[in-house]
Amino acid sequence: MKYNALTGYNKMDSLTELIRLVTKKRIKKVELFDESSRNKSSNYFKLFEGIHSGHYRSDSDAARDIYNCDPSEKKYLILKTRLKQKLLNTLFFLDFEDDSIPEYQNAQYECNKQLYCAKVLLMSGSKRIAIPTLEKTLRRAQESQLIDIELECAKILRAHFSTSNQYKEFLIYKSIAEQAEQKLHAENLSDKYYQELVAIYAKSKANRVKVKKLAEKYSRILQDDFKRYDSIKLSMNFFRIKTMFHQFSDDYQAAVEITTQTEEYVKRTLKFQPPTRLEELAIQKMNFFLHLKDFSRGGAHAENAATVFEEGNSNWFTFHEYYFLLCMHTEHYMQAAEVFHKVVERPNFRLLPEGRKERWKVFQAYIHYIYKTQKIREIRPVIQNAKTHFRLNEFLLQKPAFAKEKRGLNTAVLSIQILFLLEKMEIDQISERVTAIEKYCRRYPKKDVNFRSECFISLLVNMKSENYRFYQTRKASEKMHEELKSMLMEYHGGNRALEVLPYEFMWNRVLEKLKSYKYG
């Protein structure tokens, strides 16, 4: 038998000890969920397959189908509990070796599993197996920047060698633990700062100024740690906080520059990053180009980003929403129509969630309005598409019910309907839409992401109050128009604060139509 110089024991001794431990303390029957060998007639399989396939949407469905009983009955509750335990046990035997899973996640899973095994061995007094396992796990954790696991391993090894009359090894692991502890403190601090900023802004979009001040403070505090430690987590949080500071300072040019630095850093550390990281940064940068109204760089970015995305995935659709809006806000309407065509022609467009497809239908209405009013004939054949089931007359008949959670989308729908109706001066229909859209305007508007839409709604209400007379409407709306222009657009995707065309452009169109209808 071969002697192991590291532990002083041979391999057969290790196996003997493991066999003794497992035989003595193992659970007599370990229940795992194995799809390849399961009994397909069992109730476990029925419950699993029913949930997995979507056949069971509730406990009532499952209990009725399997036992013909109420879901509160004991036999169904026991079945659920045992299936859950089988699935939890199976968590220890997952396969993370997949091309779609980053290397660091596989390392994290394996290191956590090995650390757990080592702790169990130590609890059972099997140091001769636990210590080499911990040393190997520590090296893997260091290679993968898993600082919390590195620290845990180093602390256990430090404690072991402090009582084993091996002072040299004790000093080695003492030093590793101290360095890891300092690095972990810096990472945890960056986590806390970034999460706090996200939480404050999520609580109320009116907290922009507070977030900006804190982001500036926190990025200054983290600056030295960012330079001192080679840490993926710390670096990414530092970049995010810097980006938030520039974003909430309305300095989108600086935000683009920080995003570019982040992209370069991610490319250097790809094996430690989620596969979607570059896609998320590409979306973020396009959003900043939208706020800058920089079509030149945004268009170039769209061409370069083609290599970043898997065409047709969820992030690809999100990216093109921002690109479409950039085209619309910079009056590149033909390009907007081409982006629209490219998106709805995707075979998987029909598989998008209804909410996202609905947004593209609204986009189609806006680009149709541009085609009608700007006389850009080339747009029409590009945007006609059966997949969206868009018919202008049907769209104008829609009367979206008031729903606070759909404020952004419904405001966009009602706004473009009003513009279409103004073309024909169908006053009764316009008044009806203004009454509907007025419900989305708060009595005391805050200067948050909804402020611009509320300013535009107030302008429309003034138009109705002044009986659609041009001069009186313009006069009564001067102050609110200035308020609208003083606030920059803030849009972060989805329906919230959706502004398909700039409100300033839309209001000018309103005044033009009123001028030809009732001058005074």
MARTITOR-826134 format. One record per residue (C-alpha): residue number from 1; residue in three letters; chain; y, x, z. Coordinates in Angstrom, 1 decimal. Each point is the difference from the previous one (the first is absolute). Layout:
residues N
   k   r c      y      x      z
 NUM ala A      Y      X      Z
...
This chain:
residues 520
   k   r c      y      x      z
   1 met A    0.0    0.0    0.0
   2 lys A    3.4    1.3   -1.0
   3 tyr A    2.5    0.9    2.8
   4 asn A    3.5   -1.5   -0.2
   5 ala A    2.5    2.7    1.1
   6 leu A    2.8   -2.4    0.6
   7 thr A   -1.8   -2.2    2.6
   8 gly A   -2.8    2.2    1.2
   9 tyr A   -2.6   -2.6   -0.9
  10 asn A   -2.2   -0.4   -3.1
  11 lys A    0.1   -3.0   -2.3
  12 met A   -3.4   -1.4    1.3
  13 asp A    1.5   -0.1    3.5
  14 ser A    2.9   -2.1   -1.3
  15 leu A   -2.4   -2.4   -1.7
  16 thr A   -2.2   -0.2    3.1
  17 glu A    3.0   -0.9    2.1
  18 leu A    1.3   -2.6   -2.5
  19 ile A   -3.5   -1.6   -0.2
  20 arg A   -0.2   -0.1    3.8
  21 leu A    3.5   -1.6    0.3
  22 val A   -0.5   -2.5   -2.8
  23 thr A   -3.5   -1.0    1.1
  24 lys A    1.2   -0.5    3.6
  25 lys A    3.3   -1.9   -0.5
  26 arg A    0.0   -1.6   -3.4
  27 ile A    0.2   -3.7   -0.5
  28 lys A   -3.5   -1.2   -0.9
  29 lys A    1.2   -2.0   -3.0
  30 val A    3.2    0.9   -1.8
  31 glu A    1.1   -2.9   -2.1
  32 leu A    1.9    1.1   -3.2
  33 phe A    1.0   -2.1   -3.0
  34 asp A   -1.8    1.4   -3.0
  35 glu A    0.6   -1.9   -3.2
  36 ser A   -2.8    1.7   -1.9
  37 ser A   -2.8   -0.9    2.4
  38 arg A    1.2   -3.2    1.7
  39 asn A   -2.0   -3.2    0.1
  40 lys A    1.9   -2.2   -2.4
  41 ser A   -1.4   -3.1    1.5
  42 ser A    1.4    0.8    3.5
  43 asn A    2.9   -1.8    1.5
  44 tyr A    1.8    3.4    0.4
  45 phe A   -0.1    0.4   -3.8
  46 lys A    1.1   -3.6   -0.6
  47 leu A    3.0    0.5    2.3
  48 phe A    0.9    3.4   -1.4
  49 glu A   -0.4   -1.0   -3.6
  50 gly A    1.9   -3.3    0.5
  51 ile A    3.0    1.7    1.5
  52 his A   -0.2    3.0   -2.5
  53 ser A   -0.1   -2.3   -3.0
  54 gly A    2.7   -2.4    1.3
  55 his A   -2.5   -2.9    0.1
  56 tyr A    0.8   -0.4    3.7
  57 arg A    3.7   -0.5    0.7
  58 ser A   -0.3   -1.0    3.6
  59 asp A   -2.4   -0.1    2.9
  60 ser A   -0.6   -3.7   -0.7
  61 asp A   -1.2    0.8   -3.5
  62 ala A   -2.4    2.7    1.2
  63 ala A   -1.4   -1.9    3.1
  64 arg A   -0.6   -3.2   -2.1
  65 asp A   -1.8    1.9   -2.8
  66 ile A   -2.2    2.3    2.1
  67 tyr A   -0.8   -2.2    3.0
  68 asn A    1.5   -3.4   -0.8
  69 cys A    1.8    0.2    3.3
  70 asp A    3.5    0.2    1.5
  71 pro A    1.5    3.6    0.0
  72 ser A    0.3   -0.2    3.8
  73 glu A   -3.7   -0.3    0.5
  74 lys A   -1.8    3.0    1.7
  75 lys A   -2.4    0.9   -2.8
  76 tyr A    2.8    0.4   -2.5
  77 leu A    2.1    2.1    2.4
  78 ile A   -3.0    2.2    0.8
  79 leu A   -0.5    0.6   -3.8
  80 lys A    3.6    0.9   -0.5
  81 thr A    0.0    2.4    3.0
  82 arg A   -3.2    1.8   -1.1
  83 leu A    1.2    0.4   -3.6
  84 lys A    3.2    1.4    1.3
  85 gln A   -1.9    2.5    2.1
  86 lys A   -2.2    1.0   -2.9
  87 leu A    3.2    0.7   -2.1
  88 leu A    1.6    1.9    2.8
  89 asn A   -3.1    2.2    0.4
  90 thr A    0.1    0.7   -3.8
  91 leu A    3.5    1.4    0.3
  92 phe A   -1.6    3.3    1.1
  93 phe A   -1.7    0.3   -3.4
  94 leu A    2.7   -0.6   -2.5
  95 asp A    0.2    2.1   -3.2
  96 phe A    3.5    1.5   -0.4
  97 glu A   -0.9    2.4   -2.7
  98 asp A    1.6   -1.8   -2.9
  99 asp A    2.5    1.1   -2.6
 100 ser A    2.4   -2.8    0.9
 101 ile A    0.1    1.1    3.7
 102 pro A    2.2    3.0    0.9
 103 glu A   -1.8    3.1    1.3
 104 tyr A    1.9   -0.2    3.3
 105 gln A   -1.3   -3.5    0.7
 106 asn A   -3.6    1.2   -0.5
 107 ala A    0.7    2.9    2.3
 108 gln A    1.6   -2.3    2.6
 109 tyr A   -3.0   -2.3    0.0
 110 glu A   -2.5    2.9    0.3
 111 cys A    2.0    1.9    2.6
 112 asn A    0.3   -3.2    2.2
 113 lys A   -3.7   -0.6   -0.4
 114 gln A   -0.9    3.6    1.0
 115 leu A    2.5    0.0    2.9
 116 tyr A   -1.6   -3.2    1.3
 117 cys A   -3.5    1.6   -0.3
 118 ala A    1.1    3.1    1.8
 119 lys A    1.5   -2.0    2.9
 120 val A   -3.3   -2.0    0.3
 121 leu A   -1.9    3.3    0.1
 122 leu A    2.3    1.4    2.7
 123 met A   -0.4   -3.2    2.1
 124 ser A   -3.8    0.6   -0.2
 125 gly A    0.4    3.7    1.0
 126 ser A   -1.0    1.3   -3.5
 127 lys A    2.7    2.7   -0.2
 128 arg A   -2.1    2.3   -2.2
 129 ile A    0.3   -2.6   -2.9
 130 ala A    3.4   -1.4    0.9
 131 ile A    2.0    3.2    0.0
 132 pro A   -0.9    1.2   -3.6
 133 thr A    0.6   -3.5   -1.2
 134 leu A    3.5    0.0    1.6
 135 glu A    0.8    3.4   -1.5
 136 lys A   -1.0   -1.1   -3.5
 137 thr A    1.9   -3.3    0.4
 138 leu A    3.1    1.9    1.2
 139 arg A    0.0    2.2   -3.1
 140 arg A   -0.4   -3.0   -2.3
 141 ala A    2.9   -1.8    1.8
 142 gln A    2.2    3.1   -0.4
 143 glu A   -0.7    0.1   -3.7
 144 ser A    0.8   -3.7   -0.4
 145 gln A    3.1    0.0    2.3
 146 leu A   -1.7   -2.4    2.5
 147 ile A    2.1    1.2    2.9
 148 asp A   -1.2   -2.6    2.5
 149 ile A   -3.6    0.9   -0.6
 150 glu A    0.8    3.7    0.0
 151 leu A    1.7   -0.4    3.4
 152 glu A   -2.9   -2.0    1.5
 153 cys A   -2.6    2.5   -1.1
 154 ala A    2.1    3.0    1.2
 155 lys A    0.5   -1.6    3.4
 156 ile A   -3.7   -0.6    0.5
 157 leu A   -0.9    3.5   -1.2
 158 arg A    2.7    1.5    2.3
 159 ala A   -1.5   -1.8    3.0
 160 his A   -3.5    1.1   -1.0
 161 phe A    0.8    3.7   -0.3
 162 ser A    2.2    0.0    3.1
 163 thr A   -3.2   -0.6    2.1
 164 ser A   -2.3    2.1   -2.2
 165 asn A    1.2    3.5    0.8
 166 gln A    1.3    0.4   -3.5
 167 tyr A    3.7    0.8    0.5
 168 lys A    0.7    1.2   -3.5
 169 glu A   -1.2   -3.3   -1.5
 170 phe A    1.9   -1.9    2.7
 171 leu A    3.2    1.7   -1.1
 172 ile A   -0.6   -0.8   -3.7
 173 tyr A   -0.5   -3.7    0.7
 174 lys A    2.8   -0.1    2.5
 175 ser A    2.4    1.3   -2.7
 176 ile A   -1.4   -2.4   -2.6
 177 ala A    0.4   -3.0    2.4
 178 glu A    3.6    1.0    0.9
 179 gln A    1.1    0.3   -3.7
 180 ala A   -1.8   -3.2   -1.0
 181 glu A    1.6   -1.8    3.0
 182 gln A    3.5    1.0   -1.1
 183 lys A   -0.7   -0.9   -3.6
 184 leu A   -1.5   -3.4    1.0
 185 his A    3.1   -0.7    2.1
 186 ala A    2.2    0.6   -3.0
 187 glu A   -2.2   -2.2   -2.2
 188 asn A    0.0   -2.8    2.6
 189 leu A    3.8    0.2    0.4
 190 ser A    0.5   -0.3   -3.8
 191 asp A   -2.4   -3.0    0.0
 192 lys A    1.9   -1.7    2.8
 193 tyr A    3.4    0.6   -1.6
 194 tyr A   -1.1   -1.3   -3.5
 195 gln A   -1.8   -3.1    1.5
 196 glu A    3.0   -0.8    2.1
 197 leu A    2.3    0.0   -3.0
 198 val A   -2.4   -2.2   -2.0
 199 ala A   -0.3   -2.5    2.9
 200 ile A    3.8   -0.2    0.6
 201 tyr A    0.6   -0.7   -3.7
 202 ala A   -2.9   -2.5   -0.2
 203 lys A    1.4   -1.9    3.0
 204 ser A    3.3   -0.6   -1.8
 205 lys A    1.4    1.3   -3.3
 206 ala A    3.4   -0.2    1.6
 207 asn A   -1.0    3.2    2.0
 208 arg A    0.8    2.3   -3.0
 209 val A    2.8    1.8    1.9
 210 lys A   -2.2    0.6    3.0
 211 val A   -2.9    1.2   -2.1
 212 lys A    2.3    2.4   -1.9
 213 lys A    1.3    1.5    3.2
 214 leu A   -3.4    0.4    1.6
 215 ala A   -1.5    1.4   -3.2
 216 glu A    2.8    2.7   -0.1
 217 lys A   -0.6    0.8    3.7
 218 tyr A   -3.8    0.2   -0.3
 219 ser A   -0.1    2.1   -3.2
 220 arg A    2.3    2.5    1.8
 221 ile A   -2.4    0.1    3.0
 222 leu A   -3.0    0.5   -2.3
 223 gln A    1.6    2.6   -2.2
 224 asp A   -1.2    3.0    2.0
 225 asp A   -3.6   -1.3    0.4
 226 phe A   -0.1   -0.7   -3.7
 227 lys A    0.8    3.6   -0.7
 228 arg A   -2.3    1.4    2.8
 229 tyr A   -3.2   -1.9   -0.7
 230 asp A   -2.2   -0.4   -3.0
 231 ser A   -0.8   -3.7    0.6
 232 ile A   -0.5   -2.7   -2.6
 233 lys A    0.7   -2.8    2.4
 234 leu A    3.1    1.6    1.4
 235 ser A    1.3    0.9   -3.5
 236 met A   -0.6   -3.5   -1.5
 237 asn A    1.7   -1.7    3.0
 238 phe A    3.0    2.5   -0.3
 239 phe A    0.4   -0.8   -3.7
 240 arg A   -0.3   -3.8    0.7
 241 ile A    2.7    0.1    2.7
 242 lys A    2.4    2.1   -2.2
 243 thr A   -0.6   -2.5   -2.8
 244 met A    0.8   -2.9    2.3
 245 phe A    3.3    1.6    1.1
 246 his A    1.2    0.5   -3.6
 247 gln A   -1.3   -3.5   -1.1
 248 phe A    1.9   -1.7    2.9
 249 ser A    3.0    2.1   -0.7
 250 asp A    0.0   -1.5   -3.5
 251 asp A   -0.3    3.6   -1.3
 252 tyr A   -2.8   -0.7   -2.5
 253 gln A    0.6    3.2   -1.8
 254 ala A   -0.9    2.0    3.1
 255 ala A   -3.0   -2.4    0.5
 256 val A   -1.2    0.9   -3.5
 257 glu A    0.2    3.7    0.8
 258 ile A   -1.9   -0.3    3.2
 259 thr A   -2.7   -2.1   -1.8
 260 thr A   -0.3    2.8   -2.6
 261 gln A   -0.5    2.5    2.8
 262 thr A   -2.6   -2.2    1.6
 263 glu A   -1.8   -0.3   -3.4
 264 glu A   -0.1    3.8   -0.4
 265 tyr A   -1.4    0.3    3.6
 266 val A   -2.6   -2.6   -0.6
 267 lys A   -1.2    1.7   -3.2
 268 arg A   -0.4    3.3    2.0
 269 thr A   -2.1   -1.9    2.6
 270 leu A   -1.9   -2.5   -2.1
 271 lys A   -3.3    0.4    1.8
 272 phe A    1.6   -1.2    3.2
 273 gln A    1.7   -3.0   -1.6
 274 pro A   -1.2   -3.5   -0.8
 275 pro A   -0.6   -0.6   -3.7
 276 thr A    2.9   -2.4   -0.2
 277 arg A    2.6    2.2    1.5
 278 leu A    1.6    1.2   -3.3
 279 glu A    0.0   -3.6   -1.3
 280 glu A    1.9   -1.2    3.1
 281 leu A    2.5    2.8   -0.4
 282 ala A    0.4   -0.9   -3.7
 283 ile A    0.7   -3.6    1.0
 284 gln A    2.5    1.1    2.6
 285 lys A    1.9    2.2   -2.5
 286 met A    0.2   -2.8   -2.5
 287 asn A    1.4   -2.3    2.7
 288 phe A    2.7    2.6    0.6
 289 phe A    0.8    0.3   -3.7
 290 leu A    0.4   -3.8    0.1
 291 his A    2.5    0.2    2.8
 292 leu A    1.9    2.8   -1.8
 293 lys A   -0.2   -2.1   -3.3
 294 asp A   -1.0    3.3   -1.7
 295 phe A   -2.0   -1.1   -3.0
 296 ser A    0.0    3.4   -1.6
 297 arg A   -2.0    1.7    2.8
 298 gly A   -1.9   -3.2    0.8
 299 gly A   -1.3   -0.2   -3.6
 300 ala A   -1.0    3.7    0.0
 301 his A   -1.7   -0.6    3.4
 302 ala A   -1.9   -2.9   -1.5
 303 glu A   -1.3    2.2   -2.8
 304 asn A   -1.0    2.8    2.5
 305 ala A   -1.6   -2.5    2.4
 306 ala A   -2.6   -1.0   -2.7
 307 thr A   -2.1    2.9    1.2
 308 val A    0.3   -1.0    3.7
 309 phe A   -1.4   -3.5   -0.2
 310 glu A   -3.3   -1.4   -1.0
 311 glu A    1.3   -2.5   -2.5
 312 gly A   -0.3   -3.6    1.2
 313 asn A   -0.6    0.7    3.7
 314 ser A    2.1   -1.8    2.7
 315 asn A    2.5    2.8    0.3
 316 trp A    0.4    0.2   -3.8
 317 phe A    1.1   -3.7    0.0
 318 thr A    2.4    0.7    2.9
 319 phe A    1.5    3.0   -1.7
 320 his A    0.7   -2.1   -3.2
 321 glu A    1.7   -2.7    2.1
 322 tyr A    2.6    2.5    1.0
 323 tyr A    0.3    1.4   -3.5
 324 phe A    0.5   -3.5   -1.4
 325 leu A    2.8   -0.6    2.5
 326 leu A    1.6    3.3   -0.8
 327 cys A    0.1   -0.9   -3.7
 328 met A    1.5   -3.4    0.9
 329 his A    2.7    1.4    2.3
 330 thr A    1.0    2.7   -2.5
 331 glu A    0.2   -2.5   -3.0
 332 his A   -3.0    1.7   -1.8
 333 tyr A   -1.4   -3.4   -0.8
 334 met A   -2.2    0.9   -2.9
 335 gln A   -1.7    2.6    2.2
 336 ala A   -0.4   -2.7    2.7
 337 ala A   -1.7   -2.2   -2.5
 338 glu A   -2.3    2.8   -1.0
 339 val A   -0.9    0.7    3.7
 340 phe A   -0.7   -3.7    0.4
 341 his A   -2.2   -0.1   -3.1
 342 lys A   -1.9    3.1    1.2
 343 val A   -0.8   -1.5    3.4
 344 val A   -1.0   -3.5   -1.0
 345 glu A   -2.2    1.4   -2.8
 346 arg A   -2.1    1.8    2.5
 347 pro A   -3.5   -1.6    0.1
 348 asn A    0.0   -0.1    3.8
 349 phe A    3.5   -1.6    0.2
 350 arg A   -1.7   -3.4    0.5
 351 leu A   -1.8    1.4    3.0
 352 leu A    3.2    0.8    1.9
 353 pro A    0.8   -2.1    3.1
 354 glu A    1.8   -3.2   -0.9
 355 gly A    3.2    1.1    1.7
 356 arg A    0.2    3.1   -2.2
 357 lys A   -0.7   -1.9   -3.2
 358 glu A    2.6   -2.5    1.1
 359 arg A    2.6    2.8    0.2
 360 trp A   -0.7    1.1   -3.5
 361 lys A    0.5   -3.6   -1.2
 362 val A    3.4    0.0    1.6
 363 phe A    0.7    3.4   -1.7
 364 gln A   -0.9   -1.7   -3.3
 365 ala A    2.5   -2.8    0.6
 366 tyr A    2.8    2.6    0.6
 367 ile A   -0.8    2.0   -3.1
 368 his A   -0.2   -3.2   -1.9
 369 tyr A    3.5   -0.9    1.2
 370 ile A    1.2    3.4   -1.2
 371 tyr A   -1.6   -0.6   -3.4
 372 lys A    1.7   -3.4   -0.3
 373 thr A    3.5    1.0    1.3
 374 gln A    0.3    3.6   -1.3
 375 lys A   -1.5   -0.9   -3.4
 376 ile A   -2.6    2.8    0.0
 377 arg A   -2.5   -1.4   -2.4
 378 glu A   -2.4    2.8    0.2
 379 ile A   -0.8   -1.0    3.6
 380 arg A   -1.6   -3.3   -0.8
 381 pro A   -3.3    1.1   -1.7
 382 val A   -0.5    2.6    2.7
 383 ile A    0.2   -2.3    3.0
 384 gln A   -1.9   -3.0   -1.4
 385 asn A   -3.3    0.2    1.7
 386 ala A   -2.6   -2.7    0.8
 387 lys A   -1.4    1.9    3.0
 388 thr A    3.0   -1.0    2.1
 389 his A   -0.1   -3.6   -1.1
 390 phe A    3.8    0.0   -0.2
 391 arg A    1.9   -2.9   -1.6
 392 leu A    3.7    0.0    0.5
 393 asn A    0.3   -3.8    0.1
 394 glu A   -2.8   -0.2    2.6
 395 phe A    1.6    2.8    2.0
 396 leu A    3.4   -1.8    0.1
 397 leu A   -1.8   -3.1    1.3
 398 gln A   -1.4    1.9    3.0
 399 lys A    1.6   -0.9    3.3
 400 pro A   -1.3    2.5    2.6
 401 ala A   -0.3   -1.5    3.4
 402 phe A    1.9    1.6    2.8
 403 ala A   -2.1    2.8    1.6
 404 lys A    1.6    2.6    2.1
 405 glu A   -2.8    2.5   -0.7
 406 lys A    0.7   -0.4   -3.7
 407 arg A    3.8    0.4    0.2
 408 gly A    0.2    3.0   -2.4
 409 leu A   -2.1   -1.5   -2.7
 410 asn A    1.4   -3.5    0.2
 411 thr A    3.5    1.3    0.0
 412 ala A   -0.8    1.9   -3.2
 413 val A   -1.5   -3.1   -1.6
 414 leu A    2.8   -2.3    0.9
 415 ser A    2.7    2.5   -1.0
 416 ile A   -1.4    0.5   -3.5
 417 gln A   -0.5   -3.8   -0.4
 418 ile A    3.7   -0.5    0.8
 419 leu A    1.0    2.6   -2.6
 420 phe A   -2.2   -1.8   -2.6
 421 leu A    1.4   -3.4    0.9
 422 leu A    3.6    1.3   -0.2
 423 glu A   -0.7    0.9   -3.6
 424 lys A   -0.2   -3.8   -0.7
 425 met A    2.3   -1.0    2.9
 426 glu A   -2.6   -2.4    1.4
 427 ile A    2.2   -0.6    3.1
 428 asp A   -2.3   -2.3    1.9
 429 gln A   -3.0    2.4   -0.4
 430 ile A    2.2    2.9    1.0
 431 ser A    1.3   -1.8    3.1
 432 glu A   -3.6   -0.8    1.0
 433 arg A   -1.0    3.7   -0.2
 434 val A    3.1    1.1    1.9
 435 thr A   -0.9   -2.4    2.8
 436 ala A   -3.5    1.4    0.0
 437 ile A    1.1    3.7    0.0
 438 glu A    2.6   -0.6    2.7
 439 lys A   -2.8   -0.4    2.6
 440 tyr A   -0.7    3.7   -0.3
 441 cys A    3.5    0.9    1.2
 442 arg A    0.4    0.6    3.8
 443 arg A    3.0   -1.4    1.8
 444 tyr A    0.9    3.5    1.2
 445 pro A   -1.3    2.5   -2.6
 446 lys A   -0.9    3.5    1.3
 447 lys A    0.5    3.0   -2.1
 448 asp A   -3.6    0.6   -0.7
 449 val A   -2.3   -0.1   -3.1
 450 asn A    0.8   -3.8   -0.4
 451 phe A    3.8    0.4    0.1
 452 arg A    0.5    0.4   -3.7
 453 ser A   -2.1   -3.0   -0.9
 454 glu A    1.9   -2.1    2.6
 455 cys A    3.3    1.2   -1.5
 456 phe A   -1.2   -1.2   -3.4
 457 ile A   -1.1   -3.3    1.4
 458 ser A    3.4   -0.5    1.6
 459 leu A    1.6    0.6   -3.3
 460 leu A   -2.1   -2.7   -1.6
 461 val A    0.8   -2.4    2.8
 462 asn A    3.7    0.7   -0.6
 463 met A   -0.5   -0.8   -3.7
 464 lys A   -1.5   -3.4    0.9
 465 ser A    2.7   -0.7    2.6
 466 glu A    2.7    0.7   -2.5
 467 asn A   -1.6   -2.4   -2.4
 468 tyr A   -0.9    2.7   -2.5
 469 arg A    3.6    0.8   -0.8
 470 phe A    0.5    3.6   -1.1
 471 tyr A    3.4    0.9    1.5
 472 gln A   -0.6   -1.7    3.4
 473 thr A   -3.5    1.4    0.2
 474 arg A    1.1    3.6   -0.7
 475 lys A    2.9   -0.3    2.5
 476 ala A   -2.2   -1.4    2.8
 477 ser A   -2.6    2.6   -0.6
 478 glu A    2.1    3.2   -0.1
 479 lys A   -0.7    1.0    3.6
 480 met A   -3.8   -0.7   -0.2
 481 his A   -0.2    1.9   -3.3
 482 glu A    1.6    3.0    1.6
 483 glu A   -2.5   -0.2    2.9
 484 leu A   -2.8   -0.1   -2.6
 485 lys A    1.3    3.1   -1.8
 486 ser A    0.4    1.9    3.3
 487 met A   -3.7   -0.2    0.9
 488 leu A   -2.4    2.0   -2.1
 489 met A   -3.4   -1.5   -1.0
 490 glu A   -2.9    0.8    2.3
 491 tyr A   -3.4   -0.7   -1.3
 492 his A   -3.4    1.3    1.1
 493 gly A   -2.4   -2.0   -2.1
 494 gly A   -1.6   -3.4    0.1
 495 asn A    2.1   -3.2    0.2
 496 arg A    2.3    1.0    2.8
 497 ala A    3.6    0.5   -1.3
 498 leu A   -1.2   -0.3   -3.6
 499 glu A    2.9    0.4   -2.3
 500 val A   -1.3   -0.1   -3.6
 501 leu A    3.5    0.4   -1.5
 502 pro A    3.0    1.3    1.9
 503 tyr A    1.8   -2.9    1.8
 504 glu A    3.3    1.3   -1.3
 505 phe A   -1.3   -0.4   -3.6
 506 met A   -1.3   -3.4    0.7
 507 trp A    3.3   -1.2    1.6
 508 asn A    2.0    1.3   -3.0
 509 arg A   -2.3   -2.1   -2.2
 510 val A    0.7   -3.1    2.2
 511 leu A    3.8    0.5   -0.3
 512 glu A   -0.3    0.4   -3.8
 513 lys A   -1.8   -3.3   -0.3
 514 leu A    2.5   -1.8    2.4
 515 lys A    2.9    1.4   -2.0
 516 ser A   -1.2   -1.7   -3.1
 517 tyr A   -0.8   -3.2    1.9
 518 lys A    2.9   -0.7    2.3
 519 tyr A    2.8    2.5    0.0
 520 gly A    2.0   -1.8    2.7
